[in-house]
Amino acid sequence: MHSRTRPFRLLGIAGVLGALLLTAGGTVAAAQPPPRPAAGPGTNHATDDPFTAPRTAWWRQGRFGLFLHFGAYSNLEGEYTRPDGTVCRNAEWIKRECRIPDEAYERQAATFNPSAFDAEAIVRAAKDAGQRYIVITAKHHDGYAMWPTKQNTWNLRDHSAFDPHRDILAELKKAADAAGIRLGFYYSIWDWHDPDFAAPETFPRYKKRMYGQLKELIDNYDPALLWFDGEWDTDHPANHWSRRDGADLQAYLHALNPRLVVNNRVGKREVVDGDFGTPEQEIPAEPVDGQLWESCMTLNDHWGFARYDSNWKSPATVLRNLLAVTSRGGNYLLNVGPDRLGRLPQPAVDRLRAAGRWLAADGRGAAVHGAGHTGLVAAPSWGAVSRQGNELYASVTSWPATGSALHLAARSPFAITAARVLGSSQQVKVTPSGDGFDLTPSGAAPDPLASVIRLTIRPPAAAPAGTGTGLTAQSWANDSFTGPPAVTTVDPTVNKSYRFDGSPDPKIPADHFSTRWTGSIQPRFDETYTFTTVSDDTVRLWIDGTLVIDNVTPHGPKADKGTVTLKAGHRHRIRIDHTEQAGEAYLKLLWSSPSQSQQIVPQRQLYAD
């Protein structure tokens, strides 16, 4: 075994792999990842719709997750004392922001010994909080791997004082599986430590080791999710990660495990990258156009552990954030940084437990788990409203004075057939009023954090599901719809992710092509629908001859939207024109309405010419 204080080193051989490593016995072993699957003209990388796919169902229904920032930086607990005696404070970025020399950072990492890491206790804290998944930093920007990677020695087994017979990711996986909690891994693309990362000529060698590490994580731990970071353009060290790199990596990962859920930082945080967007330390005011989303937030002011940071969010803030996120169709990934021994800070555990007590009491968890956005009502000033089936959950954070009403504005006609305050026997008077309803509880708020009024509704009538098979698709081997089409097919949905190498057909090159979809679209509700296209390079959408979306200026990945009122069960004429000029190519057609959550327009509601 290597010395446990040995810093990360690579053999200086740029041969077949450019990424050779020393094994424990001193022999040389290769770390070549398998090649990505063959692709090219005719390839569509969109295999499903994340809004509706069984693959993402656990993530969409879970709504609440635990983020753990834990690594070699945790050993410093947020403070670095310089040789001159001055103290610099930071957490997971302490190496860079405090300008710690490589040798000094490696020396402190050699003493890292998270001997009190208790996977069962961590999973118990998440489960008690009502969290359905955990994401832990397998490798942060400092490049330090929290598992016994074979790609280098800069990892918890080979460069620490930790028990070499333990593997904290394996321990966490075992405990999570036993508790029915999904486990995911954070992985930083940006790497401050790898000597091949910064230079363009050596960056491919780094990528091969990165692919090797990701294959280790998938093969050895079977994660449900990979959460990438560090994809942005930056320096110190320079980051050469490109959109093409992201497209290649995403295809490689889904070839290894088609069930994986991946965030949008695998690419460049565009609407077409990964399965979900990642707003950080903020909550979008409305559902995100064209993409699932998850808000990641710290429980105090740092991601990693900082011993001096006691600015913890209150249980009320945590809960109200969770309810707001859920009501807008997102997930809430709440971060805690374990200390240098691997323990969760007690104030964090207390706040997680408070959230869990609220969710577990009186059926209030139904307002979060399995619930989501409803367009039937406007977001109220007094709380948040989520929907699950024919139940609306009005989570009230500003309870009215006795005899006063809560107004609920309706965006489409529906009836309320029952109303009940969960955890209370008090009555709720429901009165049609103006643009919606007044809800008047008869008593005081049963919970100081938030009280839930469950409304049973009779939603707008829906036409039967359609029997369509898709739209007629004509594609040309030019970007001007000139001459006869090269190929004519019926596309079940408009869900195309050609990326850099794909096209509608093997006869059509990956650049300079166009496609026109025609036929009819059949809604199930008499409502105003919002159509969203996700496109690159140009798109135009007509419904019944009316131009609804018009973006003919060549652009990168972009969501555009327009609205139109449709009649339930009626087949409305539709035409979509899409052109690809160079680079990437995408075209996705989504719809939403007060009664229809955002999704790719399904095959059964589309009819070919």
N, C-alpha and C positions, 0 to 999 in steps of 0.2 A: 504494500500500500504506500502511496505517496505520503510524504510528510504532510501533516494536517495544517501546517502553516505555510505551505508552498503557494506562492501566488500563481495565478493563471498564466500558463505558457502554451504556445503552440509550436510544433515543429516547423521550421522554416522551409518546408517543401511545397512547392506549387505544382505538384504532379497531377495525377488523374483527378483527384478531388480537390487539392489545395486545402484539405481540411483533415489532416491525419491527427491521430491522438495516441497518447500513451495509455496502455491498459495498466491495471494494477500490477501485473507481472512484468511490466517493462516492454512488452511486445507492441508492435504497431498494428492498429486496427483501423479500418476505413469506416467513414460515417456518411456514405452516399445515400441520400433519399432516393426512392424509386422515381422514375420520370413521371411527369404529369400525364394524364390520359391524352390520347390523340384527339386533336380538335382541328378545326379549319372550316372552310366554307361548308355551309349546311348545318353548322352547330348552333344550337340554342342552349345557353347555359342556365336558363330559367327552368327549373324542374318542377316548381310548385309555386303557390301563392302563400307567402308567409302569414298573411292575414287569416287564412283558413286551413292551412296545411296541418295534418296530424303531427308532423315533425315538430312544429312550434306550439302545439296545443298546451303542453305543460307550462311553457313559459308565459303564454298569453293568459292562462287561467291563474297562475301563481301570484302575479302582481307584485309580490314583496320578496326581496332578496337581501342577503347579507354580503357585503363586500369586505374583504380582509386585506389590508396592505401590510405585508409582513416580509421582511428580508434582512439583509446584512445591515442596512441603515437602522433597523430597529434596535440594534445593539447599542447605538449611541443615544437612544431615547430623546432625540431632538436637540442635542447640544454637542458641539465640538470645541474643545479647548485648543487654541493655536499654540505653537511654541512660545509665543510672546506672552501667553497667559490670558489673552482676550478670548471671549466666548462668542461663538457664532451659533445662531439657532435656525433650525429648519427640521424637516422630517425626512420623507423619502427622497427629496432632492438635496439632501445635506452635502453629499459628495461634490456636486457641481456648484451649488450656491455658496458653499463655504470654502470652495476651492481647496478641498483636501487633496494633498498629493497622492498619487496612486499608491506609493509604498505605505504611507500612513493609513490609507483606507484599507489596504490589504492586511496590515498588521491588526487593525481593530477587528476586521472580519474573522481573523484567525481565532479570536477569543469568543466569538459568538456561540452561545450555548443555550438554546431555547429548551432547556431540560423540562420545564413545566408545561410545555405544549400538551394540551389535553384535548384531543380531537372529539371525544365524546362530550366533554363539557361545552365545546364550541358549538357542536351540532345541537346539543340540548338548548343552548341559549337561542339559537336560530329558531328551533322548533317552538320553544316557549313564546317567542315573539310573533309566531304566525308566519314566519318567513318560509318560503317553499324552495329556495335555492341559495347556494353559497358560491361566491366567486372569490378565489384566493390568488394573490400574486405569485405565480410560479417563477416569473423573472421580471424584475422591474428594470428601469433605465440603467441601473448600475451593472446590469448583465449577470448578476449573481443568481444562479439557479437554486431553487429550493427543493430540488430532488437530485438523486445521484445520477446526473446526466453522464453519458459516455462521450460527450462531444468536447469537454474540457474539464479542467480541475477547479474552475472557479464556481464551486457549488457547496452546498451545505454539508455534504459527506466528506469532500476532499479538502475543504478549506474552512474549518471551524473547529470548535472544541466540543461539538455535539456528538452524541453517541453514534458511531458509524453503523450500527446495526439497526438504527431507526430510519424511517422514511415518513416524514410528516404528511406528504400528499397521499401515500398509501393508507396511513392511519385515518386521515380525514375522509377518504373515499369509502373505507370500510364502515366508519361511523355514519356517514351520510346515507349510504345504501340501507343500513339497518333501520334508519329513522324515516326512510321515504323522502329524503331531501336530495334534490339534484345538485351535482357538483360541477362547477366550471372553473377554468383557469384563465387568469390574466397573463398576457405575454406581451412584453415590450419589444417592438421592432427596433426602436432606437437603442443603441448599446454603447455606453460610455467606456466600456472596458475592453471589448474585443479589438485586437490590434488591426484587424482587417476591415473594420466597419467604415472608417472615415474616407479612405481613398477610393475613387471610382474603379481603379484597376484591381483592387483587392476585394471590393464589396461583394462580388459573386462568391468568393470563398466564404465570407461571413454568411451569405444567404444559404449556402449548402449546409453549414452547421446549424443554422436556424431551422431549416427544414428537418434536419436530423433530430433536433430537440423536440419539435412539434410532433414528429412521428413517435418519439418516445412517449410523450404525454398521452397521445391517443392510444397507442398500443398497450401501454402499461397501466393506465388509469381510467380509460374509457370515459372521458368527460362528456357531459351533456352539452357544454357550451365552451367556446373559446372567446375570450374578451381581449381584443388587441388594443394597443395604445402605442404612442411614439411614432406615428406615421407622418407627422407634419414636417415641412421643410424647415430646417434649422441648422445651426452650426455648433461647434464646441461639444462634440464632434459633428462634422457635416453629415447630414442625413440625405441619402440618395434614393430613398424609397419612392417609387413612382406609381402612378395609377396602373401601369402595366404589371408591375410587381404585385400589386394587390389583386388584380384579376387572376394572375397565375397562381398565387397562393390560395385564393378562395377555391379555385377549381381543384387544386391538389388536395386540399383538406376534405372537400366533399367527396373526392374519389376514395380517400382513406375511410371516411365515415359519412355516408349520405344523411345520417340523422342529426349531424352536428348543427347547432345554432351558433351563428357567428355575428359579431357586431360590425358596425360600419367602419370602424377604424382599421379593419383589415386592408382597406383601400385608403381613400382620402376623405372619409366622412361625407360622401355624396349620397344622394337619395337612392342610388343604384347599388351601393356597396353593402355587402352583408345582408343580414335579415332585419336589423333594427338600428335606429339612430340612437345617439348617446348624448343628449344635452347634459351638461355638467354643471352642478350647483345651481340649477335653475329648473323651473317647471314651465313648459310651454303653455300659453293661454288657451290653446285649442288643440285638438288632435293634429298630429303632424301629417302634412299632405304626402301621400304616396308611400309611407313607410311606417312600420311599427316603431315604437320608441321606448326608451327607458331613461329615467332621470337618475343619475348617480350623484349622491351627496354625502358629505362628511357629517358625522354625528357631533363633532366639535369643529375646530378650525383647521385640522390637519388630516391628511390621509394616513400617514404613518404615525406611530406613537410619539408624542412629545410630552414629557413628564410635567411640563409647566402649563399645558393647555387644559384648562378646566371650564372652557366656555361651551358647555354641553347644551345641545338643543333640549328644550323642555319636552316632556311626554306629549303635551298638547300640540307643540309644533310638529313633532314627528308624526303624530296621528293625522293632523290636518293636512300635512304634505301628502301623506299616503292617500287620503280620501280625495284630495284635489287631483293627484296623478291618476288614480283609478277612474275618476269621473271623466277624464279626458282621454281614456283609452291607453294609458301608459303603464309602465312598471316603475317601481321605486326600489333602487339598489342603494341601501344605506350602509355606509362604511364605518368600520371600527379598526383601529390599529392596535394589535397586541403589543405588549411590552417586550423587552429584550429576552425575557424568559418564556415568552409565548402565551402569556396570560391576557385575557380580555380585561380591560379596566372595569372595576366594579360600577362606576357611574354609568358606563355604557350598558352593562348587563341589566342594571336597574331600569333604564329607559326602554330597552328591548322588552323586558318583562312587562312593563306597563302597557306597551302597545299590544302585546300578546293577550294580556288580561282583558283589554277592551275588545279585541277581536273574538275572543272565546266566549264572551258573556252574551246571553240572550239572543244568539243567532246573528250578532252584528257582523261576524266575519263574512256573511253573504253579501255585504255591501262592497267587499273587496275581492275575495277569492271567487273567481268565475264571473265576476261582474265587469262592466266596462262602460264605455261612453254611450249615451243615448242622445240622439238628435231631437227627440220628442219634446224636450224642454230646454229653455235657456238656462245657462249657469246662474244660480241665484247668488245674491250678496250675502245670504245668511248661512251658507255652507256649500255642500256639493251633492250632486245627484248622480247615482250610477244605476245601471239596469242589468238585470239578470232574468231573461225570459219575460214573463208578464208581471214582473215585480220591479218597481222603482224603489230605490233606497235613498231617501232624503236624509242625509247626515247633517244635522243642524248644529253648527258651532256657535251661533248667536240665537239662543232660544228667546221666543217672544215673551213679553209680559203677559200675565194672566188675562185672557180675553182678547189678546191681540193675535193677528193672523200672520202667517208666512205666505207670501204670494209666489206661485209657481206659474211661470209663463210658458204656454204651450206653443210649439212650432208646427204642430199638426194635430187635427182633432183626435182625441181619445177620451175614454171614460175612466173614472176612478171608481171601482166597485167596492173597495174596502181600504181602510186606513187604520194602522195600529202603531203605537209607540212601543218599540221593542224594550222589554224590561219594565214595562209599566202597564197598569190596568186602565189608565186614563183614556178618555174618549178623544177622538179627533174629528172635528166637524169639517166637512169638505163642501165648499160652496163655489159654484161657477162664478167667476169674477173677471170682467174685462177680457184680457187675452189668455186667460187660463183659469187657475183655481186659487182660492184662499184656503189654507190649512190652519185650523184653529185648535190647538191642543187645550185640554181642560185643566192641566196642572203644570207643575214645575218640571224643569229638565231633570230626567232621571240620572244623567251622567254629566259631570262637570267638563269633561273633555269634548264630547260630542254625543248627541242623542239621535237615534235613528227612527224615522217614521217610515214604515214599510207600506207602500201603496200598491195594492193589486189593481192592475189596469186591464181594460179591454182595448187593445191597440187598434189602430186603423185596419180595416178589412184588407186582406191580401188576396190577390188573384192566385190561382193554383200555380205551382212551379211549372216552368215551361218545358218543352220537349225539344229544344233546339240542339243543333249539332255544331254550331260555330258559324263563322263568317267566311265568305269567299275571299280568298287572298290571291291577288295577282302581283307578281314580283318581276321587276325589270333589272337587267344587268347594266343599268345606268341610273343616274340620280335625277332624271328629268321625265320619267314616265313616257319615254319616247319609243315608238314602234310597238310591235306585239310583245306581250309579256313573255319572259323566259320560262315561267312556270306559273300554273294556276292550281291552287289547292283549297281545301277548307280547313281553316285554323280553328280548333276548339275554343281557344281564348286568344285575346291579344295580350300576350305575356312573353315578350321577346327580350332576351339578354344576350345579344350576339357578342358583346364586349369588343375585343380587338380582332379576333380571328374568325368569328362566325358570320353567317349570312343565311338568307332564307332557304337556300338550296345549294347542293354541291356545284351546280352549274353557274352559280352567281358568286363573284369574288367578294372578299370581305370589305372592300371599299367601293364607293360609288354604285350604290343600288337604291332601289325605291320599291315600296310596297303600298298597294291600295286595298283596303278591306271594305267590302260592301255587303249589304244585307239588311237585316232588321234586328232591333233590340226590343225586348218585351219586359217592361217593369212589372213589379208585383203590387205597387202601391200608387194611388193617385196623389202624387207629391212632387215637389220641386227637387230634382236630383242635381247633385254636384258631380260632374265628370272631371276626373283628374287624369291627365296623361303624364307619364314619365318618359322622357324622350331624349335622344341625341341622334341626329342633328336637327331635323325640322319636323313639325307635326301640324296637321290641320284636322279638325273634327267637325263634321256636319251632322245634325239631327233634324230629320224632316226638312232638309234643304237649308236649314239655318246654321250659319257658321258659329260654333260654340267655342272652339279653341283655335287660335290662329297664331302660330309662332313659326314663321318661315325664315327668321334670321338664324343661320347656323349657330348652334350652341352646344355646350357640354351638357352633362347630365342635369336635367331640370324637370321640375314638376310645374305643370300649368293646369288651370282649372277654369271651368265655366259652368253655369247653371241653366237648366231648362225644366219646364214643367211637363211631366209625362202622365199618361193615362194607364191605369192598371190593366194588364191583359192585352193591351193594344200593341201591335207591332209597328214601332216607329222606324222609319228608314234611317240608316246610319252609313256614313262613309268616313274613312280615316285615310289620310295620305301621310306617308312617312318617307323621308329620304335620309340616306347615310352618305356622307361625302368622304370623310377620312377619319381614321382613329377609331373611336368607340361607336357602338350602335345599340340603341335600346328603343323599345316602344312597348309601353304597358298602358292598358286602359282600365281604370278603376271607377267605381261609382259609389255614392253614398246619398242618403236622404234621411229625413227624420226617423224613418222606420228601418232603414237599411244601413248597417254599419259599413265602414269603408272596406272594400275588397276588390280584387280583380273581377270584372264582370264575368259571371260563370257561363260555361258552355250552354247550359240548358236555357238561358235567356237570350241566346244569339241564334239567328236563323240566316243561313246562306241564301244568296240569290238563286 
